[in-house]
């Protein structure tokens, strides 16, 4: 059985780690999200979420973070190793209507194009085809 936990070793925790991604990483855009991706030498991929107060109240920010963490938790075995990823939602993200399907439709094609996610992950998902058709990246 494959574990689907989201351990601490897969999280960016300190400000210098975030700044390194912003300064030296590759920037990827979708309709509602910006992702910064930086290769590193550590043991596995790591995720950082930067959800600012511009997005809304604490309730809205926490919902966005929860849905994004769930996406990466479910796709962790498809991600390329040795990458730091920082995801920043854009201001106009509607947290009340944001769900896993919408996040998957935007992030999966974007990560496949960047080479971070296996293309087979996208081929079997309806959201990928829909996200690619909308030009979500």
DSSP file (Angstrom, degrees, kcal/mol; ACC not computed):
  #  RESIDUE AA STRUCTURE BP1 BP2  ACC     N-H-->O    O-->H-N    N-H-->O    O-->H-N    TCO  KAPPA ALPHA  PHI   PSI    X-CA   Y-CA   Z-CA
    1    1 A X              0   0    0      0, 0.0     2,-0.4     0, 0.0     0, 0.0   0.000 360.0 360.0 360.0 135.5    0.0    0.0    0.0
    2    2 A X        -     0   0    0      1,-0.0     2,-0.2     2,-0.0    75,-0.0  -0.702 360.0-126.7 -87.6 129.9    1.3    3.4   -1.0
    3    3 A X        -     0   0    0     -2,-0.4    -1,-0.0     1,-0.1     0, 0.0  -0.525  19.2-170.3 -76.6 141.9    1.4    6.0    1.8
    4    4 A X        +     0   0    0     -2,-0.2    -1,-0.1    72,-0.0    72,-0.1  -0.037  38.6 130.0-121.2  29.9   -0.3    9.3    1.2
    5    5 A X        -     0   0    0      1,-0.1     2,-0.4    69,-0.0    -2,-0.0  -0.302  55.7-134.3 -77.0 170.0    0.9   11.4    4.1
    6    6 A X        -     0   0    0     -2,-0.0    67,-0.1    70,-0.0    -1,-0.1  -0.720  31.9-164.7-124.9  79.2    2.4   14.8    3.7
    7    7 A X    >   -     0   0    0     -2,-0.4     3,-1.8     1,-0.1     0, 0.0  -0.113  31.9-109.1 -71.1 163.5    5.5   14.7    6.0
    8    8 A X  G >  S+     0   0    0      1,-0.3     3,-1.8     2,-0.2    -1,-0.1   0.782 113.9  68.2 -61.4 -30.0    7.5   17.6    7.2
    9    9 A X  G 3  S+     0   0    0      1,-0.3    -1,-0.3    37,-0.1    35,-0.2   0.680  96.0  57.4 -66.4 -14.7   10.5   16.7    5.0
   10   10 A X  G <  S+     0   0    0     -3,-1.8    37,-2.4    36,-0.1     2,-0.4   0.122  94.7  86.6-100.4  19.7    8.2   17.7    2.0
   11   11 A X  B <  S-a   47   0A   0     -3,-1.8     2,-0.5    35,-0.3    37,-0.2  -0.947  71.6-134.3-122.9 141.2    7.6   21.2    3.2
   12   12 A X        +     0   0    0     35,-2.7    37,-0.3    -2,-0.4    -2,-0.1  -0.814  33.6 167.9 -84.6 129.8    9.5   24.5    2.8
   13   13 A X        +     0   0    0     -2,-0.5     2,-0.3    35,-0.1    -1,-0.1   0.713  42.6  66.0-119.0 -28.9    9.5   26.0    6.2
   14   14 A X  S  > S-     0   0    0      1,-0.1     4,-1.6     0, 0.0     3,-0.5  -0.688  74.7-121.9-107.7 155.0   12.0   28.9    6.3
   15   15 A X  H  > S+     0   0    0     -2,-0.3     4,-2.8     1,-0.2     5,-0.2   0.882 110.7  56.7 -57.5 -43.2   12.0   32.3    4.7
   16   16 A X  H  > S+     0   0    0      1,-0.2     4,-2.1     2,-0.2    -1,-0.2   0.859 105.1  52.8 -60.1 -33.0   15.4   31.7    3.0
   17   17 A X  H  > S+     0   0    0     -3,-0.5     4,-1.4     2,-0.2    -1,-0.2   0.909 111.8  45.3 -66.8 -41.4   14.0   28.6    1.3
   18   18 A X  H  X S+     0   0    0     -4,-1.6     4,-2.3     2,-0.2    -2,-0.2   0.933 112.7  50.7 -65.2 -46.1   11.1   30.6   -0.1
   19   19 A X  H  X S+     0   0    0     -4,-2.8     4,-2.9     1,-0.2     5,-0.3   0.869 105.9  55.7 -62.1 -37.4   13.3   33.5   -1.2
   20   20 A X  H  X S+     0   0    0     -4,-2.1     4,-2.6    -5,-0.2     5,-0.4   0.899 109.4  47.5 -61.2 -39.9   15.7   31.1   -3.0
   21   21 A X  H  X S+     0   0    0     -4,-1.4     4,-1.6     2,-0.2    -2,-0.2   0.918 113.9  46.8 -66.5 -43.9   12.7   29.8   -5.0
   22   22 A X  H  < S+     0   0    0     -4,-2.3    -2,-0.2     2,-0.2    -1,-0.2   0.920 120.6  37.6 -63.5 -43.9   11.5   33.3   -5.8
   23   23 A X  H  < S+     0   0    0     -4,-2.9    -2,-0.2    -5,-0.2    -3,-0.2   0.902 132.5  20.6 -78.8 -42.8   14.9   34.5   -6.8
   24   24 A X  H  < S+     0   0    0     -4,-2.6    -3,-0.2    -5,-0.3    -2,-0.2   0.491 101.9  98.5-108.7  -3.2   16.4   31.5   -8.6
   25   25 A X  S  < S-     0   0    0     -4,-1.6     2,-0.4    -5,-0.4    13,-0.3  -0.345  75.6-104.3 -88.5 165.8   13.4   29.4   -9.6
   26   26 A X  E     -B   37   0A   0     11,-3.3    11,-2.5    -2,-0.1     2,-0.5  -0.705  34.7-133.6 -84.9 136.4   11.4   29.1  -12.8
   27   27 A X  E     -B   36   0A   0     -2,-0.4     2,-0.4     9,-0.2     9,-0.2  -0.814  21.7-173.3 -99.0 127.8    8.1   30.9  -12.8
   28   28 A X  E     -B   35   0A   0      7,-3.3     7,-2.9    -2,-0.5     2,-0.4  -0.960   7.4-157.3-120.4 137.4    5.0   29.1  -14.1
   29   29 A X  E     +B   34   0A   0    108,-0.6     2,-0.3    -2,-0.4     5,-0.2  -0.892  17.1 165.7-118.7 144.5    1.6   30.7  -14.5
   30   30 A X        -     0   0    0      3,-2.4   107,-0.2    -2,-0.4   106,-0.1  -0.782  55.5 -84.8-134.7-174.5   -1.9   29.5  -14.6
   31   31 A X  S    S+     0   0    0     -2,-0.3   106,-0.1     1,-0.2     3,-0.0   0.898 123.7  13.7 -62.7 -42.0   -5.2   31.3  -14.4
   32   32 A X  S    S+     0   0    0    104,-0.1    58,-2.9     1,-0.1     2,-0.3   0.483 122.8  52.8-113.9  -5.8   -5.4   31.3  -10.6
   33   33 A X  E     - C   0  89A   0     56,-0.3    -3,-2.4    70,-0.0     2,-0.4  -0.945  51.7-156.5-137.2 153.1   -1.9   30.3   -9.5
   34   34 A X  E     -BC  29  88A   0     54,-2.4    54,-3.4    -2,-0.3     2,-0.4  -0.995  19.0-165.1-121.1 133.2    1.8   31.2   -9.9
   35   35 A X  E     -BC  28  87A   0     -7,-2.9    -7,-3.3    -2,-0.4     2,-0.5  -0.969   8.3-158.7-121.4 136.2    4.3   28.5   -9.1
   36   36 A X  E     -BC  27  86A   0     50,-2.8    50,-2.6    -2,-0.4     2,-0.5  -0.960  13.7-167.2-110.9 128.6    8.1   28.9   -8.6
   37   37 A X  E     +BC  26  85A   0    -11,-2.5   -11,-3.3    -2,-0.5     2,-0.4  -0.967   9.4 175.9-124.6 128.1   10.2   25.8   -9.2
   38   38 A X  E     - C   0  84A   0     46,-2.6    46,-3.0    -2,-0.5   -13,-0.1  -0.988  26.0-131.1-133.5 123.7   13.8   25.4   -8.2
   39   39 A X  E     + C   0  83A   0     -2,-0.4     2,-0.3    44,-0.2    44,-0.3  -0.421  34.2 175.9 -66.4 148.7   15.9   22.3   -8.5
   40   40 A X        -     0   0    0     42,-1.8    -1,-0.0     2,-0.1     5,-0.0  -0.881  39.6-119.4-145.6 178.2   17.8   21.3   -5.3
   41   41 A X  S    S+     0   0    0     -2,-0.3    -2,-0.0    42,-0.0    42,-0.0   0.334  71.8 112.2-105.4   5.5   20.1   18.6   -4.0
   42   42 A X  S    S-     0   0    0      2,-0.1    -2,-0.1     1,-0.1    40,-0.1  -0.035  81.8 -93.5 -75.3-177.6   18.0   17.4   -1.1
   43   43 A X  S    S-     0   0    0     38,-0.1     2,-0.3    39,-0.1    -1,-0.1   0.722  92.9  -3.2 -75.4 -24.9   16.3   14.0   -0.8
   44   44 A X  S    S-     0   0    0    -35,-0.2    -2,-0.1    37,-0.1    37,-0.1  -0.935  86.1 -67.7-155.9 175.9   12.8   14.7   -2.2
   45   45 A X        -     0   0    0     -2,-0.3     2,-0.3    37,-0.2    39,-0.2  -0.334  45.1-155.8 -68.3 154.4   10.5   17.5   -3.5
   46   46 A X  E     - d   0  84A   0     37,-2.5    39,-2.9    35,-0.0     2,-0.4  -0.991   0.8-149.2-135.9 144.8    9.3   20.1   -1.1
   47   47 A X  E     -ad  11  85A   0    -37,-2.4   -35,-2.7    -2,-0.3     2,-0.4  -0.923  10.5-175.9-118.2 136.6    6.3   22.4   -1.2
   48   48 A X  E     - d   0  86A   0     37,-2.8    39,-2.5    -2,-0.4     2,-0.5  -0.992  10.0-156.5-126.6 140.0    5.8   25.9    0.1
   49   49 A X  E     - d   0  87A   0     -2,-0.4     2,-0.6   -37,-0.3    39,-0.2  -0.968   5.7-171.3-117.6 127.7    2.5   27.8    0.0
   50   50 A X        +     0   0    0     37,-2.2     2,-0.7    -2,-0.5    39,-0.4  -0.851  13.8 167.2-120.2  93.5    2.4   31.6    0.1
   51   51 A X        -     0   0    0     -2,-0.6    37,-0.1    37,-0.1    39,-0.1  -0.909  19.7-159.9-111.6 106.3   -1.2   32.7    0.6
   52   52 A X    >   -     0   0    0     -2,-0.7     3,-1.6    37,-0.3     4,-0.4  -0.272  32.4-105.3 -86.5 169.7   -1.2   36.4    1.5
   53   53 A X  G >  S+     0   0    0      1,-0.3     3,-0.7     2,-0.2    -1,-0.1   0.670 112.0  77.5 -66.8 -16.3   -3.9   38.5    3.2
   54   54 A X  G 3  S+     0   0    0      1,-0.2    -1,-0.3     3,-0.0     3,-0.1   0.767  87.4  60.6 -63.2 -23.6   -4.7   40.0   -0.2
   55   55 A X  G <  S-     0   0    0     -3,-1.6     2,-0.3     1,-0.3    -1,-0.2   0.809 118.2 -96.6 -74.5 -30.7   -6.5   36.8   -1.0
   56   56 A X    <   -     0   0    0     -3,-0.7    -1,-0.3    -4,-0.4     5,-0.0  -0.973  62.0 -11.9 148.4-162.2   -9.0   37.3    1.8
   57   57 A X     >  -     0   0    0     -2,-0.3     4,-2.7    -3,-0.1     5,-0.2  -0.054  69.7 -97.8 -67.7 171.3   -9.7   36.4    5.4
   58   58 A X  H  > S+     0   0    0      1,-0.2     4,-2.6     2,-0.2     5,-0.2   0.860 124.5  56.5 -59.9 -36.4   -8.0   33.7    7.4
   59   59 A X  H  > S+     0   0    0      2,-0.2     4,-1.8     1,-0.2    -1,-0.2   0.929 110.4  43.7 -61.8 -45.6  -10.9   31.3    6.6
   60   60 A X  H  > S+     0   0    0      2,-0.2     4,-2.2     1,-0.2    -2,-0.2   0.917 114.0  49.9 -66.6 -43.8  -10.4   31.8    2.9
   61   61 A X  H  X S+     0   0    0     -4,-2.7     4,-2.3     1,-0.2    -2,-0.2   0.912 110.9  49.4 -61.9 -42.8   -6.6   31.6    3.0
   62   62 A X  H  X S+     0   0    0     -4,-2.6     4,-2.4    -5,-0.2    -1,-0.2   0.871 109.0  52.4 -66.1 -36.5   -6.8   28.3    5.1
   63   63 A X  H  X S+     0   0    0     -4,-1.8     4,-2.4    -5,-0.2    -1,-0.2   0.927 109.9  48.8 -64.0 -44.2   -9.2   26.8    2.6
   64   64 A X  H  X S+     0   0    0     -4,-2.2     4,-2.4     1,-0.2    -2,-0.2   0.932 113.1  47.2 -60.8 -46.3   -6.9   27.6   -0.3
   65   65 A X  H  X S+     0   0    0     -4,-2.3     4,-2.7     1,-0.2     5,-0.2   0.891 110.8  52.5 -63.0 -39.4   -3.9   26.1    1.5
   66   66 A X  H  X S+     0   0    0     -4,-2.4     4,-2.0     2,-0.2    -1,-0.2   0.919 111.4  45.3 -63.5 -44.5   -5.9   23.0    2.5
   67   67 A X  H  X S+     0   0    0     -4,-2.4     4,-2.1     2,-0.2    -2,-0.2   0.906 114.2  48.9 -67.9 -41.1   -7.0   22.3   -1.1
   68   68 A X  H  X S+     0   0    0     -4,-2.4     4,-2.2     2,-0.2     5,-0.2   0.917 111.1  49.6 -64.7 -43.2   -3.5   22.9   -2.5
   69   69 A X  H  X S+     0   0    0     -4,-2.7     4,-2.5     1,-0.2    -1,-0.2   0.898 109.6  52.4 -61.4 -39.4   -1.9   20.6    0.1
   70   70 A X  H  X S+     0   0    0     -4,-2.0     4,-2.4    -5,-0.2    -1,-0.2   0.909 107.1  52.5 -63.5 -42.0   -4.4   17.9   -0.7
   71   71 A X  H  X S+     0   0    0     -4,-2.1     4,-1.5     1,-0.2    -2,-0.2   0.952 114.2  41.6 -57.9 -50.2   -3.6   18.2   -4.4
   72   72 A X  H  < S+     0   0    0     -4,-2.2     4,-0.4     1,-0.2    -1,-0.2   0.828 112.0  55.6 -70.9 -30.4    0.2   17.7   -3.8
   73   73 A X  H >< S+     0   0    0     -4,-2.5     3,-0.7    -5,-0.2     4,-0.2   0.922 111.1  44.3 -64.6 -43.3   -0.5   15.0   -1.2
   74   74 A X  H 3< S+     0   0    0     -4,-2.4     3,-0.2     1,-0.2    -2,-0.2   0.778 121.0  39.8 -72.3 -26.6   -2.5   13.0   -3.7
   75   75 A X  T >X S+     0   0    0     -4,-1.5     3,-1.6    -5,-0.2     4,-0.8   0.238  80.2 110.5-106.0  12.1    0.1   13.5   -6.5
   76   76 A X  T <4 S+     0   0    0     -3,-0.7     3,-0.4    -4,-0.4    -1,-0.2   0.801  75.9  53.6 -62.1 -29.8    3.3   13.2   -4.5
   77   77 A X  T 34 S+     0   0    0     -3,-0.2    -1,-0.3    -4,-0.2    -2,-0.1   0.588 108.0  51.3 -82.8  -8.2    4.3    9.9   -6.1
   78   78 A X  T <4 S+     0   0    0     -3,-1.6    40,-1.1     2,-0.1    -1,-0.2   0.548  89.6 101.8 -98.7 -11.5    4.0   11.4   -9.6
   79   79 A X  B  < S-E  117   0B   0     -4,-0.8    38,-0.2    -3,-0.4     2,-0.1  -0.424  79.1-108.3 -77.2 147.4    6.2   14.4   -8.8
   80   80 A X        -     0   0    0     36,-2.5     3,-0.3    -2,-0.1    -1,-0.1  -0.456  37.8-117.7 -67.9 144.3    9.8   14.7   -9.9
   81   81 A X  S    S+     0   0    0      1,-0.2   -37,-0.1    -2,-0.1    -1,-0.1  -0.277  87.4  37.8 -74.7 167.8   12.3   14.4   -7.1
   82   82 A X  S    S+     0   0    0      1,-0.2   -42,-1.8   -43,-0.1     2,-0.4   0.857  84.8 122.7  61.1  43.9   14.7   17.1   -6.2
   83   83 A X  E     -C   39   0A   0     -3,-0.3   -37,-2.5   -44,-0.3     2,-0.5  -0.996  49.8-150.1-133.7 140.3   12.5   20.2   -6.7
   84   84 A X  E     -Cd  38  46A   0    -46,-3.0   -46,-2.6    -2,-0.4     2,-0.4  -0.939  21.5-168.9-101.8 132.2   11.3   23.0   -4.4
   85   85 A X  E     -Cd  37  47A   0    -39,-2.9   -37,-2.8    -2,-0.5     2,-0.5  -0.986  11.0-172.3-126.7 125.9    7.9   24.3   -5.4
   86   86 A X  E     -Cd  36  48A   0    -50,-2.6   -50,-2.8    -2,-0.4     2,-0.5  -0.982   9.8-161.5-115.6 124.9    6.3   27.4   -4.1
   87   87 A X  E     -Cd  35  49A   0    -39,-2.5   -37,-2.2    -2,-0.5     2,-0.5  -0.920   6.8-174.3-109.5 128.3    2.6   28.0   -5.1
   88   88 A X  E     -C   34   0A   0    -54,-3.4   -54,-2.4    -2,-0.5     2,-0.2  -0.977  17.3-140.7-122.4 117.0    1.1   31.5   -4.8
   89   89 A X  E     -C   33   0A   0     -2,-0.5   -37,-0.3   -39,-0.4   -56,-0.3  -0.505  23.4-118.3 -73.7 146.1   -2.6   32.0   -5.5
   90   90 A X    >   -     0   0    0    -58,-2.9     3,-1.6    -2,-0.2    -1,-0.1  -0.400  28.6-103.9 -78.8 163.2   -3.5   35.1   -7.4
   91   91 A X  T 3  S+     0   0    0      1,-0.3    -1,-0.1    -2,-0.1    -2,-0.1   0.823 114.4  59.4 -57.5 -36.7   -5.8   37.7   -5.7
   92   92 A X  T 3  S+     0   0    0      2,-0.1    -1,-0.3     0, 0.0     2,-0.3   0.318  70.7 128.0 -83.7  10.5   -8.9   36.8   -7.7
   93   93 A X    <   -     0   0    0     -3,-1.6     2,-1.0   -61,-0.2     3,-0.1  -0.506  56.2-140.0 -66.3 128.3   -9.1   33.2   -6.5
   94   94 A X    >>  -     0   0    0     -2,-0.3     4,-1.0     1,-0.2     3,-0.8  -0.798  16.3-170.2 -93.1 101.8  -12.5   32.5   -5.1
   95   95 A X  T 34 S+     0   0    0     -2,-1.0     3,-0.2     1,-0.2    -1,-0.2   0.809  80.1  61.2 -64.3 -31.1  -11.9   30.4   -2.0
   96   96 A X  T 34 S+     0   0    0      1,-0.2    -1,-0.2    -3,-0.1    -2,-0.0   0.823 114.5  33.2 -69.2 -29.4  -15.5   29.5   -1.5
   97   97 A X  T <4 S+     0   0    0     -3,-0.8     2,-0.3     2,-0.1    -1,-0.2   0.468  90.8 115.8-103.7  -2.2  -15.8   27.8   -4.9
   98   98 A X     <  +     0   0    0     -4,-1.0     2,-0.3    -3,-0.2   -31,-0.0  -0.500  39.7 165.8 -70.0 128.6  -12.3   26.4   -5.1
   99   99 A X     >  -     0   0    0     -2,-0.3     4,-2.1     1,-0.1     3,-0.2  -0.872  51.3 -97.5-137.0 173.4  -12.2   22.6   -5.1
  100  100 A X  H  > S+     0   0    0     -2,-0.3     4,-2.7     1,-0.2     5,-0.2   0.848 119.6  57.1 -61.6 -36.2   -9.7   19.9   -5.8
  101  101 A X  H  > S+     0   0    0      2,-0.2     4,-2.2     1,-0.2    -1,-0.2   0.913 108.3  46.7 -62.5 -43.2  -11.1   19.4   -9.4
  102  102 A X  H  > S+     0   0    0     -3,-0.2     4,-1.3     2,-0.2    -2,-0.2   0.914 113.6  47.9 -66.0 -42.9  -10.4   23.0  -10.2
  103  103 A X  H  X S+     0   0    0     -4,-2.1     4,-3.1     1,-0.2     5,-0.4   0.916 112.5  49.7 -63.5 -42.6   -6.9   22.9   -8.7
  104  104 A X  H  X S+     0   0    0     -4,-2.7     4,-1.6     1,-0.2     5,-0.4   0.892 107.1  54.7 -63.2 -40.0   -6.1   19.7  -10.6
  105  105 A X  H  < S+     0   0    0     -4,-2.2     4,-0.3    -5,-0.2    -1,-0.2   0.794 118.7  34.5 -65.7 -27.8   -7.4   21.2  -13.9
  106  106 A X  H  X S+     0   0    0     -4,-1.3     4,-1.1    -3,-0.3    -2,-0.2   0.888 122.2  39.9 -92.3 -46.4   -5.0   24.1  -13.5
  107  107 A X  H  X S+     0   0    0     -4,-3.1     4,-2.9    -5,-0.2     5,-0.3   0.869 106.4  60.8 -77.6 -36.6   -1.9   22.7  -11.8
  108  108 A X  H  X S+     0   0    0     -4,-1.6     4,-2.3    -5,-0.4     5,-0.2   0.944 108.6  41.5 -60.9 -50.8   -1.6   19.3  -13.6
  109  109 A X  H  > S+     0   0    0     -5,-0.4     4,-2.4    -4,-0.3    -1,-0.2   0.897 116.0  51.8 -63.0 -36.4   -1.1   20.6  -17.1
  110  110 A X  H  X S+     0   0    0     -4,-1.1     4,-1.4     1,-0.2    -2,-0.2   0.922 112.7  44.0 -64.2 -44.2    1.2   23.4  -15.8
  111  111 A X  H  <>S+     0   0    0     -4,-2.9     5,-2.6     2,-0.2     6,-1.2   0.823 112.1  53.2 -72.2 -31.1    3.4   20.9  -13.9
  112  112 A X  H ><5S+     0   0    0     -4,-2.3     3,-1.3    -5,-0.3    -2,-0.2   0.935 108.4  49.7 -66.7 -46.0    3.4   18.5  -16.9
  113  113 A X  H 3<5S+     0   0    0     -4,-2.4    -2,-0.2     1,-0.3    -1,-0.2   0.844 110.4  51.3 -60.9 -33.1    4.6   21.2  -19.3
  114  114 A X  T 3<5S-     0   0    0     -4,-1.4    -1,-0.3    -5,-0.2    -2,-0.2   0.551 115.6-117.9 -81.1  -7.1    7.3   22.1  -16.8
  115  115 A X  T < 5S+     0   0    0     -3,-1.3    -3,-0.2    -4,-0.4    -2,-0.1   0.650  85.4 113.2  81.2  15.3    8.4   18.5  -16.6
  116  116 A X  S   <S+     0   0    0     -5,-2.6   -36,-2.5    -6,-0.2     2,-0.4   0.692  72.7  46.0 -91.1 -20.8    7.6   18.1  -12.9
  117  117 A X  B    S-E   79   0B   0     -6,-1.2    -2,-0.2   -38,-0.2   -38,-0.2  -0.954  95.2-103.0-124.7 141.5    4.8   15.7  -13.3
  118  118 A X    >>  -     0   0    0    -40,-1.1     3,-1.2    -2,-0.4     4,-0.7  -0.353  25.7-130.3 -62.0 139.4    4.7   12.6  -15.5
  119  119 A X  H 3> S+     0   0    0      1,-0.3     4,-2.1     2,-0.2     3,-0.4   0.758 106.5  66.2 -66.0 -23.0    2.8   13.1  -18.7
  120  120 A X  H 3> S+     0   0    0      1,-0.2     4,-1.3     2,-0.2    -1,-0.3   0.828  93.2  61.5 -65.0 -29.9    0.8    9.9  -18.0
  121  121 A X  H <4 S+     0   0    0     -3,-1.2    -1,-0.2     1,-0.2    -2,-0.2   0.858 110.2  39.9 -62.9 -34.2   -0.6   11.6  -15.0
  122  122 A X  H >< S+     0   0    0     -4,-0.7     3,-1.5    -3,-0.4     6,-0.3   0.851 106.3  63.2 -83.0 -36.5   -2.2   14.2  -17.3
  123  123 A X  H 3< S+     0   0    0     -4,-2.1    -2,-0.2     1,-0.3    -1,-0.2   0.812 104.7  46.6 -62.1 -30.9   -3.2   11.8  -20.1
  124  124 A X  T 3< S+     0   0    0     -4,-1.3     2,-0.5     4,-0.0    -1,-0.3   0.451  98.2  85.8 -92.3   0.8   -5.7    9.9  -17.9
  125  125 A X    <>  -     0   0    0     -3,-1.5     4,-1.1     1,-0.1     3,-0.5  -0.876  62.6-152.4-110.6 133.0   -7.3   13.0  -16.3
  126  126 A X  H  > S+     0   0    0     -2,-0.5     4,-2.0     1,-0.2     5,-0.2   0.872  96.3  62.2 -63.5 -38.6  -10.2   14.9  -17.8
  127  127 A X  H  > S+     0   0    0      1,-0.2     4,-2.9     2,-0.2    -1,-0.2   0.803  97.7  57.7 -61.6 -30.5   -9.1   18.1  -16.1
  128  128 A X  H  > S+     0   0    0     -3,-0.5     4,-2.8    -6,-0.3     5,-0.2   0.942 107.4  45.3 -65.8 -47.9   -5.8   18.1  -18.0
  129  129 A X  H  X S+     0   0    0     -4,-1.1     4,-1.9    -7,-0.3    -2,-0.2   0.906 116.4  46.6 -63.5 -40.1   -7.4   18.1  -21.3
  130  130 A X  H  X S+     0   0    0     -4,-2.0     4,-1.6     2,-0.2    -2,-0.2   0.909 113.5  48.6 -68.0 -42.3   -9.9   20.8  -20.2
  131  131 A X  H  <>S+     0   0    0     -4,-2.9     5,-2.4     1,-0.2     4,-0.5   0.882 112.2  48.7 -65.5 -39.2   -7.1   22.9  -18.6
  132  132 A X  H ><5S+     0   0    0     -4,-2.8     3,-0.7     1,-0.2    -1,-0.2   0.868 109.5  52.7 -68.1 -36.3   -4.9   22.7  -21.7
  133  133 A X  H 3<5S+     0   0    0     -4,-1.9    -1,-0.2     1,-0.2    -2,-0.2   0.823 107.6  51.6 -69.4 -30.1   -7.8   23.6  -23.9
  134  134 A X  T 3<5S-     0   0    0     -4,-1.6    -1,-0.2    -5,-0.1    -2,-0.2   0.564 113.3-119.4 -80.7  -8.3   -8.5   26.7  -21.8
  135  135 A X  T < 5 +     0   0    0     -3,-0.7     2,-2.3    -4,-0.5    -3,-0.2   0.867  46.5 174.0  73.1  36.3   -4.8   27.7  -22.1
  136  136 A X      <       0   0    0     -5,-2.4   -26,-0.2     1,-0.3    -1,-0.2  -0.195 360.0 360.0 -74.8  48.6   -4.4   27.5  -18.4
  137  137 A X              0   0    0     -2,-2.3  -108,-0.6  -107,-0.2    -1,-0.3   0.372 360.0 360.0-167.3 360.0   -0.7   28.1  -18.3
